[in-house]
Amino acid sequence: MAEAKAYAVIKSGGQQFRVSPGSRISIQKFEGEPGSEIVFSEVMMHSAGGEQAPKIGTPLLSGVKVTGKVVAQEKGPKVLIYKKTRRTGYTKKQGHRQNLTRVLIESISA
């Protein structure tokens, strides 16, 4: 039977991510050069793996933090916005690309 990996659920930019050491995530733009360290202190759930039950915060856990390293600053896929008013000939097409930060999760400390 395979051993369960440690994981945590973190909150960043209004979104929640399930992360484990070695995983890569794309979060909303976070200031930092590639190679700099980020500490996520808003941890909602933590599991050390194995037979232990996961710890669940109400809503956050204290004393648990997740550290990561900025890999790149990039843009997400293009999202098209199309507006139209019928019978008047009004159309408007606009595109948007969200700024994202790619992060490599290094460790979870409890």
N, C-alpha and C positions, 0 to 999 in steps of 0.2 A: 504494500500500500504506500502511495506517495505521501511525503510529509507536506502538510499544509504550509503555505508561505504566509509570512506576516503581511498585513495590509492595514490601510487606514482609509477613512472617508474624510476628505478635506473640503473646505468651502473657500472658493476664490472667485471674486467677480460675480457673485450672485448665483454661481453654479456649484454643484457638488461633483467631486471626482473620487473614484475608488482607485487608490494608488498602492503600489508595492515597490520595494527597492529595485531599481533597474528599469522601471516603466517610464515612458515618455508621454507627456500630456501637452496640449495646447490650451493656454489660458488667455484671458483678455489681457491686453497690453499691460505689461509690468515693467517699470523703468529698471534698466540694468544692461550692462554690456555682456556679450557672450563670454562665459567663463565665470561670471559673478555668482554669488550664492544667494538663494532665497530661502527664507524660513517661513513656513506656513504654521501659524499658531492656532488657527481656527480648525481644530480637529473634532469631528462629530462622532467618530467611531474608530476603535482600534482593536485589532486582533493580533496577538503575538504568534499565532499559528499553533499547531499541535492540538492538544485536548482541551485547552483553556477556552472558556466562553468569552466572546468579545465584550469589550467595555463600550457601553453606549452612553453618550452624554445627554444632558438635558438643558439646553441643546448642545453645549460644547463641553469637551473634556479639559480639565486643567492638568498641566504638567506634561502633556504630550505634544511633541512638535515634529514636523516633517521638514527635512532639509532637502533642497534640490539645487541644481545648477542650471543657469540659463544656457541653452544650446544655441538659439537663434531668435532674432526678431524678424517676423515674416507677416505676410498678409494671407488671409483666408480666401476661400473661393468666392467668386463674384456672385452676388445676389442681385437679381433684376427686379426693379420696381416699375410697374406699368399701371398708369392711370388712364381712364377713359370715361368720358361723359357721352352717353348715347344721344344721337340725333343732333349733336352740335358740332361734330368734327374735331372735338378736343381729344388729343392723345398726348401722353407724356411718358417717355421711357427714360429711366435713370438706373445706373448701376452703383453698387457699393461693395467695397472689400474691407472687412474688419481687420484691424491690426491685432496680431496675436503674438504671444511669446511661447516658444517651445521650451519645455523644462524637462530635464532628466532628474528623476527622483533618486536621491542617493541613500538616505537613511530615515528610519522612523525611530524616534527615541521616546521612551515612556518614563 
